[in-house]
Amino acid sequence: MVLQIKTDYIISPTKGDYALIDHIEAIPSIAYCYRARLIENSLSEALITLCKEYQECIDAFSILLADEIEREISEYQLCLKYNNSKLFDLKVYDHYVTFFTKYRTADGLLDNYRW
């Protein structure tokens, strides 16, 4: 699946967070992974911190803690507004973001979280 709309909003319908992104492009070597320029960031510090902590747990092979944090992130129900796609594994940098449009598991790619 290739995202057709290259300017979009990352939104949280449950928490009200959002970010305007553009120049959405697939990362060729990683299936369902995208990078986009961050234009307007109104994502909460709580969400950004959760995303950073999640990645730190993954890097440290602390899977149980990562699962707990991921459950908290899932409560945001992150998605792309105009591309009508769910969003997973969000990483927020100063001027860009990366994310997946499929949920990665050891058993393959899923359209949603397991829970």
mmCIF file of the C-alpha atoms, coordinates in Angstrom:
data_MODEL
# 
_entry.id   MODEL 
# 
loop_
_atom_site.group_PDB 
_atom_site.id 
_atom_site.type_symbol 
_atom_site.label_atom_id 
_atom_site.label_alt_id 
_atom_site.label_comp_id 
_atom_site.label_asym_id 
_atom_site.label_entity_id 
_atom_site.label_seq_id 
_atom_site.pdbx_PDB_ins_code 
_atom_site.Cartn_x 
_atom_site.Cartn_y 
_atom_site.Cartn_z 
_atom_site.occupancy 
_atom_site.B_iso_or_equiv 
_atom_site.pdbx_formal_charge 
_atom_site.auth_seq_id 
_atom_site.auth_comp_id 
_atom_site.auth_asym_id 
_atom_site.auth_atom_id 
_atom_site.pdbx_PDB_model_num 
ATOM 1   C CA . MET A 1 1   ? 0.000  0.000   0.000  1.00 0.00 ? 1   MET A CA 1 
ATOM 2   C CA . VAL A 1 2   ? 1.367  3.369   -1.008 1.00 0.00 ? 2   VAL A CA 1 
ATOM 3   C CA . LEU A 1 3   ? -0.054 6.464   0.638  1.00 0.00 ? 3   LEU A CA 1 
ATOM 4   C CA . GLN A 1 4   ? -1.597 8.554   -2.131 1.00 0.00 ? 4   GLN A CA 1 
ATOM 5   C CA . ILE A 1 5   ? -2.020 11.869  -0.319 1.00 0.00 ? 5   ILE A CA 1 
ATOM 6   C CA . LYS A 1 6   ? 1.361  13.461  0.395  1.00 0.00 ? 6   LYS A CA 1 
ATOM 7   C CA . THR A 1 7   ? 0.151  16.120  2.868  1.00 0.00 ? 7   THR A CA 1 
ATOM 8   C CA . ASP A 1 8   ? -1.860 14.851  5.807  1.00 0.00 ? 8   ASP A CA 1 
ATOM 9   C CA . TYR A 1 9   ? -2.558 15.117  9.516  1.00 0.00 ? 9   TYR A CA 1 
ATOM 10  C CA . ILE A 1 10  ? -1.524 12.599  12.136 1.00 0.00 ? 10  ILE A CA 1 
ATOM 11  C CA . ILE A 1 11  ? -4.481 12.705  14.492 1.00 0.00 ? 11  ILE A CA 1 
ATOM 12  C CA . SER A 1 12  ? -5.632 11.171  17.738 1.00 0.00 ? 12  SER A CA 1 
ATOM 13  C CA . PRO A 1 13  ? -9.433 11.085  17.705 1.00 0.00 ? 13  PRO A CA 1 
ATOM 14  C CA . THR A 1 14  ? -9.458 10.137  21.398 1.00 0.00 ? 14  THR A CA 1 
ATOM 15  C CA . LYS A 1 15  ? -6.927 12.620  22.813 1.00 0.00 ? 15  LYS A CA 1 
ATOM 16  C CA . GLY A 1 16  ? -7.024 15.570  20.402 1.00 0.00 ? 16  GLY A CA 1 
ATOM 17  C CA . ASP A 1 17  ? -3.341 15.443  19.468 1.00 0.00 ? 17  ASP A CA 1 
ATOM 18  C CA . TYR A 1 18  ? -2.405 16.242  15.873 1.00 0.00 ? 18  TYR A CA 1 
ATOM 19  C CA . ALA A 1 19  ? 0.507  17.066  13.608 1.00 0.00 ? 19  ALA A CA 1 
ATOM 20  C CA . LEU A 1 20  ? 0.544  18.404  10.060 1.00 0.00 ? 20  LEU A CA 1 
ATOM 21  C CA . ILE A 1 21  ? 2.978  16.490  7.849  1.00 0.00 ? 21  ILE A CA 1 
ATOM 22  C CA . ASP A 1 22  ? 3.930  16.683  4.187  1.00 0.00 ? 22  ASP A CA 1 
ATOM 23  C CA . HIS A 1 23  ? 6.311  15.089  1.692  1.00 0.00 ? 23  HIS A CA 1 
ATOM 24  C CA . ILE A 1 24  ? 5.157  11.667  2.896  1.00 0.00 ? 24  ILE A CA 1 
ATOM 25  C CA . GLU A 1 25  ? 7.395  9.099   1.256  1.00 0.00 ? 25  GLU A CA 1 
ATOM 26  C CA . ALA A 1 26  ? 7.847  5.366   1.644  1.00 0.00 ? 26  ALA A CA 1 
ATOM 27  C CA . ILE A 1 27  ? 11.166 4.139   2.963  1.00 0.00 ? 27  ILE A CA 1 
ATOM 28  C CA . PRO A 1 28  ? 12.067 1.696   0.180  1.00 0.00 ? 28  PRO A CA 1 
ATOM 29  C CA . SER A 1 29  ? 13.929 -0.879  2.261  1.00 0.00 ? 29  SER A CA 1 
ATOM 30  C CA . ILE A 1 30  ? 11.228 -1.250  4.960  1.00 0.00 ? 30  ILE A CA 1 
ATOM 31  C CA . ALA A 1 31  ? 7.692  -2.419  4.140  1.00 0.00 ? 31  ALA A CA 1 
ATOM 32  C CA . TYR A 1 32  ? 4.890  -0.073  5.239  1.00 0.00 ? 32  TYR A CA 1 
ATOM 33  C CA . CYS A 1 33  ? 7.358  2.417   6.723  1.00 0.00 ? 33  CYS A CA 1 
ATOM 34  C CA . TYR A 1 34  ? 7.135  6.125   5.883  1.00 0.00 ? 34  TYR A CA 1 
ATOM 35  C CA . ARG A 1 35  ? 8.978  9.336   6.550  1.00 0.00 ? 35  ARG A CA 1 
ATOM 36  C CA . ALA A 1 36  ? 7.391  12.798  6.406  1.00 0.00 ? 36  ALA A CA 1 
ATOM 37  C CA . ARG A 1 37  ? 8.367  16.381  7.067  1.00 0.00 ? 37  ARG A CA 1 
ATOM 38  C CA . LEU A 1 38  ? 6.844  17.780  10.253 1.00 0.00 ? 38  LEU A CA 1 
ATOM 39  C CA . ILE A 1 39  ? 5.152  21.118  9.505  1.00 0.00 ? 39  ILE A CA 1 
ATOM 40  C CA . GLU A 1 40  ? 3.068  21.732  12.630 1.00 0.00 ? 40  GLU A CA 1 
ATOM 41  C CA . ASN A 1 41  ? 3.499  19.719  15.804 1.00 0.00 ? 41  ASN A CA 1 
ATOM 42  C CA . SER A 1 42  ? 0.607  19.737  18.248 1.00 0.00 ? 42  SER A CA 1 
ATOM 43  C CA . LEU A 1 43  ? 1.352  16.295  19.619 1.00 0.00 ? 43  LEU A CA 1 
ATOM 44  C CA . SER A 1 44  ? 1.330  16.266  23.405 1.00 0.00 ? 44  SER A CA 1 
ATOM 45  C CA . GLU A 1 45  ? 4.548  15.909  25.357 1.00 0.00 ? 45  GLU A CA 1 
ATOM 46  C CA . ALA A 1 46  ? 2.953  12.851  26.966 1.00 0.00 ? 46  ALA A CA 1 
ATOM 47  C CA . LEU A 1 47  ? 2.600  11.105  23.596 1.00 0.00 ? 47  LEU A CA 1 
ATOM 48  C CA . ILE A 1 48  ? 6.069  12.106  22.406 1.00 0.00 ? 48  ILE A CA 1 
ATOM 49  C CA . THR A 1 49  ? 7.565  10.849  25.676 1.00 0.00 ? 49  THR A CA 1 
ATOM 50  C CA . LEU A 1 50  ? 5.679  7.550   25.392 1.00 0.00 ? 50  LEU A CA 1 
ATOM 51  C CA . CYS A 1 51  ? 6.992  7.083   21.846 1.00 0.00 ? 51  CYS A CA 1 
ATOM 52  C CA . LYS A 1 52  ? 10.576 7.750   22.987 1.00 0.00 ? 52  LYS A CA 1 
ATOM 53  C CA . GLU A 1 53  ? 10.250 5.438   25.994 1.00 0.00 ? 53  GLU A CA 1 
ATOM 54  C CA . TYR A 1 54  ? 8.793  2.712   23.793 1.00 0.00 ? 54  TYR A CA 1 
ATOM 55  C CA . GLN A 1 55  ? 11.782 2.899   21.441 1.00 0.00 ? 55  GLN A CA 1 
ATOM 56  C CA . GLU A 1 56  ? 14.224 2.891   24.374 1.00 0.00 ? 56  GLU A CA 1 
ATOM 57  C CA . CYS A 1 57  ? 12.583 -0.284  25.713 1.00 0.00 ? 57  CYS A CA 1 
ATOM 58  C CA . ILE A 1 58  ? 12.797 -1.954  22.295 1.00 0.00 ? 58  ILE A CA 1 
ATOM 59  C CA . ASP A 1 59  ? 16.465 -0.973  21.975 1.00 0.00 ? 59  ASP A CA 1 
ATOM 60  C CA . ALA A 1 60  ? 17.141 -2.402  25.454 1.00 0.00 ? 60  ALA A CA 1 
ATOM 61  C CA . PHE A 1 61  ? 15.185 -5.630  24.697 1.00 0.00 ? 61  PHE A CA 1 
ATOM 62  C CA . SER A 1 62  ? 12.784 -4.814  27.534 1.00 0.00 ? 62  SER A CA 1 
ATOM 63  C CA . ILE A 1 63  ? 9.751  -6.295  25.811 1.00 0.00 ? 63  ILE A CA 1 
ATOM 64  C CA . LEU A 1 64  ? 7.425  -6.377  28.834 1.00 0.00 ? 64  LEU A CA 1 
ATOM 65  C CA . LEU A 1 65  ? 7.898  -2.661  29.491 1.00 0.00 ? 65  LEU A CA 1 
ATOM 66  C CA . ALA A 1 66  ? 7.576  -1.939  25.769 1.00 0.00 ? 66  ALA A CA 1 
ATOM 67  C CA . ASP A 1 67  ? 4.233  -3.785  25.707 1.00 0.00 ? 67  ASP A CA 1 
ATOM 68  C CA . GLU A 1 68  ? 2.906  -1.688  28.596 1.00 0.00 ? 68  GLU A CA 1 
ATOM 69  C CA . ILE A 1 69  ? 3.950  1.554   26.922 1.00 0.00 ? 69  ILE A CA 1 
ATOM 70  C CA . GLU A 1 70  ? 2.573  0.408   23.580 1.00 0.00 ? 70  GLU A CA 1 
ATOM 71  C CA . ARG A 1 71  ? -0.821 -0.200  25.185 1.00 0.00 ? 71  ARG A CA 1 
ATOM 72  C CA . GLU A 1 72  ? -0.785 3.400   26.421 1.00 0.00 ? 72  GLU A CA 1 
ATOM 73  C CA . ILE A 1 73  ? 0.151  4.647   22.951 1.00 0.00 ? 73  ILE A CA 1 
ATOM 74  C CA . SER A 1 74  ? -2.651 2.570   21.414 1.00 0.00 ? 74  SER A CA 1 
ATOM 75  C CA . GLU A 1 75  ? -5.182 4.561   23.457 1.00 0.00 ? 75  GLU A CA 1 
ATOM 76  C CA . TYR A 1 76  ? -4.394 7.531   21.204 1.00 0.00 ? 76  TYR A CA 1 
ATOM 77  C CA . GLN A 1 77  ? -5.703 5.575   18.178 1.00 0.00 ? 77  GLN A CA 1 
ATOM 78  C CA . LEU A 1 78  ? -3.230 7.386   15.927 1.00 0.00 ? 78  LEU A CA 1 
ATOM 79  C CA . CYS A 1 79  ? -4.155 7.614   12.269 1.00 0.00 ? 79  CYS A CA 1 
ATOM 80  C CA . LEU A 1 80  ? -3.680 9.630   9.100  1.00 0.00 ? 80  LEU A CA 1 
ATOM 81  C CA . LYS A 1 81  ? -6.729 11.794  8.507  1.00 0.00 ? 81  LYS A CA 1 
ATOM 82  C CA . TYR A 1 82  ? -6.842 12.002  4.693  1.00 0.00 ? 82  TYR A CA 1 
ATOM 83  C CA . ASN A 1 83  ? -5.082 8.756   3.819  1.00 0.00 ? 83  ASN A CA 1 
ATOM 84  C CA . ASN A 1 84  ? -7.518 6.975   6.148  1.00 0.00 ? 84  ASN A CA 1 
ATOM 85  C CA . SER A 1 85  ? -4.823 4.737   7.587  1.00 0.00 ? 85  SER A CA 1 
ATOM 86  C CA . LYS A 1 86  ? -3.909 3.676   11.101 1.00 0.00 ? 86  LYS A CA 1 
ATOM 87  C CA . LEU A 1 87  ? -0.455 4.603   12.293 1.00 0.00 ? 87  LEU A CA 1 
ATOM 88  C CA . PHE A 1 88  ? 2.006  2.585   14.400 1.00 0.00 ? 88  PHE A CA 1 
ATOM 89  C CA . ASP A 1 89  ? 5.508  2.959   15.851 1.00 0.00 ? 89  ASP A CA 1 
ATOM 90  C CA . LEU A 1 90  ? 5.571  6.748   15.556 1.00 0.00 ? 90  LEU A CA 1 
ATOM 91  C CA . LYS A 1 91  ? 8.961  8.387   15.992 1.00 0.00 ? 91  LYS A CA 1 
ATOM 92  C CA . VAL A 1 92  ? 9.047  12.179  16.301 1.00 0.00 ? 92  VAL A CA 1 
ATOM 93  C CA . TYR A 1 93  ? 12.214 14.112  15.472 1.00 0.00 ? 93  TYR A CA 1 
ATOM 94  C CA . ASP A 1 94  ? 12.812 17.863  15.254 1.00 0.00 ? 94  ASP A CA 1 
ATOM 95  C CA . HIS A 1 95  ? 11.725 18.316  11.646 1.00 0.00 ? 95  HIS A CA 1 
ATOM 96  C CA . TYR A 1 96  ? 10.354 14.949  10.553 1.00 0.00 ? 96  TYR A CA 1 
ATOM 97  C CA . VAL A 1 97  ? 8.509  11.826  11.677 1.00 0.00 ? 97  VAL A CA 1 
ATOM 98  C CA . THR A 1 98  ? 8.653  8.157   10.788 1.00 0.00 ? 98  THR A CA 1 
ATOM 99  C CA . PHE A 1 99  ? 5.841  5.658   11.190 1.00 0.00 ? 99  PHE A CA 1 
ATOM 100 C CA . PHE A 1 100 ? 4.361  2.391   9.966  1.00 0.00 ? 100 PHE A CA 1 
ATOM 101 C CA . THR A 1 101 ? 0.900  1.821   8.504  1.00 0.00 ? 101 THR A CA 1 
ATOM 102 C CA . LYS A 1 102 ? 0.887  -1.810  9.635  1.00 0.00 ? 102 LYS A CA 1 
ATOM 103 C CA . TYR A 1 103 ? 1.461  -3.201  13.119 1.00 0.00 ? 103 TYR A CA 1 
ATOM 104 C CA . ARG A 1 104 ? 4.663  -5.239  13.142 1.00 0.00 ? 104 ARG A CA 1 
ATOM 105 C CA . THR A 1 105 ? 4.768  -8.517  15.067 1.00 0.00 ? 105 THR A CA 1 
ATOM 106 C CA . ALA A 1 106 ? 7.047  -11.543 15.098 1.00 0.00 ? 106 ALA A CA 1 
ATOM 107 C CA . ASP A 1 107 ? 4.267  -13.334 13.198 1.00 0.00 ? 107 ASP A CA 1 
ATOM 108 C CA . GLY A 1 108 ? 3.988  -10.710 10.466 1.00 0.00 ? 108 GLY A CA 1 
ATOM 109 C CA . LEU A 1 109 ? 2.146  -7.478  9.767  1.00 0.00 ? 109 LEU A CA 1 
ATOM 110 C CA . LEU A 1 110 ? -1.315 -6.736  11.153 1.00 0.00 ? 110 LEU A CA 1 
ATOM 111 C CA . ASP A 1 111 ? -3.877 -4.016  10.452 1.00 0.00 ? 111 ASP A CA 1 
ATOM 112 C CA . ASN A 1 112 ? -4.355 -3.306  14.155 1.00 0.00 ? 112 ASN A CA 1 
ATOM 113 C CA . TYR A 1 113 ? -2.954 -4.011  17.604 1.00 0.00 ? 113 TYR A CA 1 
ATOM 114 C CA . ARG A 1 114 ? -3.483 -7.540  18.929 1.00 0.00 ? 114 ARG A CA 1 
ATOM 115 C CA . TRP A 1 115 ? -5.662 -6.383  21.817 1.00 0.00 ? 115 TRP A CA 1 
# 
